[in-house]
Amino acid sequence: MFGLRLNDGREVVAKVRSYAPRLVGAAHVHRHLWGAGFPCPEPTAGPVAINTYWVSLEGLIRGGAPLIGDDRAPALYTAALAELIRLTPSVDGLPTLVPPPSWAYWNHAEAGRWPRRDRVDEDLNQESDPVWLTGIATRVRSRLASFDIPSVVGHADWWSENLRWVGHNLHAVFDWDSITAQPEAILVGQAAYMFAKTTFELDGCAPGASIEATDQFLVAYEQAAGRQWTEEERQVAWAAGLWVAAFDARLSRFEDRGEGFAELVRRDAPERLRRAAA
């Protein structure tokens, strides 16, 4: 990804990456949201195939900052996510939005417990997991698979660096390659864990939201969306967040970064599993 100034004076960001099937569908959603006035970069061109890469251009947005360590963060992040989901087009009218990014790909059909990561050859399944992590992943995947309702379009990478704020006003949302389609409770549950991630890392992974902050996010989302969730939706949301945490723990251990992050996930897992009814 790099910046360019075009001959007409416009400043754009060029994104060059390997192909993923969801890129074309994600670009459709990006253009739709920009046209609806949602705060995001203007999609300028692409994605188009150039040799073995896919390239797109989007307008450069300056200013804004991540919203970190703010008591209002859960409510503000949920309001933005609820508005994004409200404005997105129906899944049925879009090119494919699967597979999602690897950390959200709990329902993969590949051999092994863990999906293959985007644009990475290493297989997370090539080494054995500790019993506690195997148990978490197995129970969470089973809980999510039992939740059979239609998908909506949403953002699978709802973390602090992908949203910029001016004060408490949303300035821009980035990373539109991470648009995918899953049931609303699953998308929101993933975001409820991820939104508190920062650039600070523990053993190679950024810690997600605490149990308390996750709960605040989920409660605030129901208010922002204007609909009371069922108990099953709340359970599934907790399971979805724990899947992301478990995937990150596996990644941290795979990269031999130490056990600090994995231990953080292991410590919180019993309460998250309880709330997920997994």
Order of alpha helices (4+ residues) and beta strands (2+ residues): beta-beta-alpha-beta-beta-alpha-alpha-beta-beta-beta-beta-alpha-alpha-alpha-alpha
